[in-house]
Amino acid sequence: MAESASSATSMLKDELDIVIPTIRNLDFLEMWRPFFQPYHLIIVQDGDPSKTIKVPEGFDYELYNRNDINRILGPRANCISFKDSACRCFGYMVSKKKYIFTIDDDCFVASDPSGKPINALGQHIKNLLCPSTPFFFNTLYDPYRDGADFVRGYPFSLREGVPTAVSHGLWLNIPDYDAPTQLVKPLERNTRFVDAVLTIPKGTLFPMCGMNLAFDRDLIGPAMYFGLMGDGQPIGRYDDMWAGWCVKVICDHLGLGVKTGLPYIYHSKASNPFVNLRKEYKGIFWQEDIIPFFQQVVLPKDCTTVQKCYIELAKQVKDKLSKVDPYFDKLADAMVTWIEAWDDLNPAGAPAKLPNGKA
């Protein structure tokens, strides 16, 4: 499996960008150098744009700060969150590659049970290049994996699978918990390595984490909007989950797949649960309305592209969730702005070009 992951990595050297949001020097890249160095990095600097971010030598990268975002997007820059890792989605917008891998700067290389370093990027690529099976669950998990197949009773008409749009990886050490769970389990660490990948079934939502995530930008990129979070907003830490709920509904509608499981990364630093609670407080209440909303969303048949699906979703957010809080009216408008900005930088049939910006 390691050899095939390595082979997959080298295959997509020119077709994948790595997007990293950060407020600090990127010393963590030294650990990832054997896996990341062949790739182009898009670094989105959060916070003070006058601060200098240092990147280790030898990496091919472009770095954008808030001044760049304002210059490139103009009045539409208000759809990109400030002082929140949700700013990473700007990197998705300006990328010119088919695939995106995004990782947080406190995530290190994990080891498998034998002690061998895990090539997380290679496994993500392997996931994205294999079909998904959202319409019928295979009890041996991913049937396309070496040593596995479709079990008895699996319909032959569904064995071709569908394209995989999203590969959602997991974490060793610090689990991705909300603040209340952090507070009651402050010392809990995840040491369990589950050697499995599965397709999330159609009609099933999941809490997407953005710290170890890859996706096919051509298939689902315009839906990977991490919302309005952070500075000036009443909520934080729901950016990746919001994107995940939107993405899953659209993938289900368009017949695309989402995989979760391998690969693991090592999440090194637990964030402050009291700070997190302040950011999550309203979301903990709102999610009890948000999740039923997404469970009941129906997209019209004429929504045949990700953009059309997303605009329709924005309309339904405005219609249904603005009753929960006026924030959702603002978020729905930002969703539309995001699609307008995406289409401006990514005209159909042409590579993205940045106006007066970085090529």
N, C-alpha and C positions, 0 to 999 in steps of 0.2 A: 504493500500500500504506500510506503514511503517513497518508493521509486516512481510510482505513477503520479503521486502528488508533486514530486520534484519535476517530473516531465511536464505536467500540466502548467506548473509555474513558468517554466522557460517558454512554453508555447505562447503564453499570453503576455509576454514581456512588453510588447508594444500596443496592447489592447486594454490595459488596466491602469488606472490612477489610484493612488493611496491618498485619502483625505484625512487630515489630522487637525482637529481644533485644539488650540492651546493658548495659555497665558504665560508660559515659561520656556526656558531653553530646552531644546529637544535632545538632551543627553540620552534619553531612553532609546533613541534610534541605534546607538552602538550595539545594544543587545540584538536588535533586529537586522543588523547590517547584512548577515549572510542571506537573509530572505528578501529584504526590501531594496537593496542597493540597485538591482537591475531596473527598478521601476521609477516612474515619475511621481513625485510627491506634490500634493496641493495642500499647503498649510494655511489655515484660516486663523489669524491671530485675533483673539477676543480681548476686550477691554481697551486699555490705553494704547492708541496707535503710535504714540511717540516712543514706546518702550521697544528696545531692540531684542529680537528673538534670535538666539544663536542656534544654528543647525550644524551638526558635525560635518566635516569635510567629506567630499566624495559622493554626496547624494545629489541627484538631479531634482530640483524643486523650484516651485514658485510660491511666494508668500503674499497673502493678501491681508491687509488690516482694514479697520473701519473706514479709513479715508478712501481706500481703493474701492470698497463696496459702494460707498456713496457716489464716487466718481463714475463707476461703471453702470450702476443701476439708476442713478439720478433719484427722482422722487419715488421710484419704486423700491428704493433701498429700505424703506420702513417695513417691508415684509420680512427682513432678515433680523433675527433676534440679536440683542446686544447684551453683553455680560451674561452669556449662557452658551453652553456647548452646542445649542441648536444652530449657532452660526455656521456649523459645519456644512449645512445644506447649500450654502453659497458655493462651496467647492464642487458639489454635484452639478450645479448649474453651469459653471464655467469649464468643467472638464470637457475634453473632446474624445474621450475613450468610451468603448462599449461597456466596460465593467468598472465598478467602483468597489474598493475595500476601504472601510473607515474604522479607525481604532483610536482609543483615548491614550493620552500620554502617560497614564499611570498603569498601563497594561504591558506586561513583560512576557517573554517567551516561557511557556509552560513546558513541563516534561511529562511524557507518557509514563505508565507504570514501570516500564523497563529503564526509565531514566533518560531516554532519548529526547532531545529537544523537538518540540512539535512545530512543524511548518504550517502555521495556521493559514497563511495565505494560500499555500498549495492545496490544502483541504477545501477551503472556500471555492477555489477555482474548480476543483473536482466536483463539488456539489452543484455548482452552476452549470457545468457542462453535461451533467447527467439529468435525465428527465425526472419529473415529480409524479406522484400518484395521488392527487387530492380526491379522486372520486370513489376510491375503494381502498380501504386500509389493508396493507400487507403485514401480517403478524410477525414476519421476520424483518420488519422495518424496511430499509432501503433495498429493494430487490435487485438493483443494478450494481450493488457492491460485490467485489470479489468474494466468492464463497457463499453468496446468497442467491435467491431466485424467488419467483412468485410461488406462493404456497398453493396447495390443492384447493380448488374452489374459487380461485381468482379468475374473473372473466377474461378470456383471451382478447376480447375486443378492447379492453382497457390497458393491456400490457405495454402498449407503445408509450404510454405516459404523455405528459405535457411539458412544455418548456419551463425550466426553473427560473423564476425571476429574482428570488431572494434566498440567501444562505445566512441563517442566523446562528452564530456561534455562542458558546457558553464560557464559563469562567471557573477557574480554580482559585482557592484562597478566599477572597472577599466576595460573598454572594451579592447579587443585585437585588437588595431588599429595599422596601420602603422604610420611612423613618420609624413608624411604630414597631415594625419587626426588628429594626436595628436596635431600638431601645430595650426591647425585652430579650434580645439575643446578641449582646454586644461582643461576645467572644466566639461566636459561631464562625467556623471556617468550612468551606467546601473542599473536602479532600477526595471525594468520590469521582472517579473517572469512568464514565459510561461510554463504552466504545460503540456508539450507535448514531445513526442519522435517520430521521423520519420525516415524511411529508405531513404537514399540518392539514387535516382534512378540510374539504370545502364546507363552508358554513361555520367554521370554528375560528374564533378570534384568539389572539395571543398577545402577551405584553412584550413588544419588541424592545430589545436593548441595543443602543447604538454604539457600544464600546467595542464590539467585535462582530462586524456586520459586512456582508458583501451583497451586491445586487447587480443585475443586468440593467445598465442604464438605458439601453435602447428599449427594453421591454417595459420598465416600470419607473424610470427616472423621474418623470414629471410629478409622480405621486409621492416622492420621497421628500416631502416638505415637513420640516420639523417644527412648524407652527410659530406662534408668537409667545416667547417665554422670556424670563429674565427681567432685565432692567425696564421699568415702566409697566410691567404686566403683573397681574394678580396671581400668577402661577409659574412654577418652574418644575423641572424634572419629569415633565410629561411630554416632552418634545418627541423623543423617539417612540414612545407608546402611541401618541397621536398619529404619527406617520405610519406606524405598524397597523393600526386599526383601519386607516384609509387604504393602505396598500393591500391589506388582506381582502377587504370588500371588493376592491377593483380587480385583484387577481382572480377571485372567485367568479366575478362577472365575465372576465375576458378569457377564462380557462387557462390560467397560469398557476405555477406551483410555488410554494414556500417550504423550505427545508429548515429544520432545526436540529441541534445536537453538536457533533463534531464540526469545527475544531474548538479546542479549549485554548484560552490564554490565561496568564497568571495576573489576576487583578490585585495590585500591590497595596492599595491605599483605601481605607474606609473613610468616606466623607462624614462630616459631623452630623449626627442624627438630629440635633436641635436646629441646626441651620436647614437641614433637609425638611424637617417638619414644617418650618415656616414657609418653605417653597411649595410643599405638597399639600398644605392644609386644605385649601379649597378643592384641589383635585381629588382628594380622598372622598369628599362629599359628591363632587360633580361626577365622578366616574360611575356612580350608581345610576345616573341618567345617561351618561355617554355610552356605556357599553350596551344597554338595551337599544339605544338609538342605532348603533352600528349593526346590532343583531337583526334589526328590522328593516334596514335600508334595502330598497330595491332600486336598481339602476335601469332605466329604459333600454330597450333593445337597440335604439339608434345611438347609444353611447358605445361607439366602436373603437375609440382611441382612449389612451390614458387621460389625455387632456379633457376630452368631452366628459369622461367619467368624473374627473376631479371637479370640473365646473359644476356638474350636476350635484355632486356631493356637497360642494360649498353652498349651493342653493338650499339643500335640505338641512344643512347645519344652521343656516340663517333662519329657516322656517321653524325648526323644531328645538334646537338647543339654545337659541337666543332667549327663549322663555325661562331657561334655567338661570342665565346670567347674561347681562349685556356684553360681557367679554366675547361670547361666541358670535355675536354680530360682527364685532371687530375682527375676530379670527376668520370668519367666512369671507370678509372683504380682503383680508391678507392672502387667503388661499387663491382668490381670483387674481390678485396682483402678482403672486408668485408664478402662476401659469403665464400671465402676460409677459413677465420678465424672462421666464424660461424660453418662451417662443421667440422673443426678440433676440436672445443670444444663441438660440438653436433653431434657425429657420429650417423648415422641412427640406430634406434632401441636401443639406449643406452642413459642413462642420461649423461648430460654434466659433464666432469671432467676437472679440471683446472690443467695444468702441473706445478708441483712444486708450486702450489698456494693454495688458500683457498678452502676448500671443501664445 
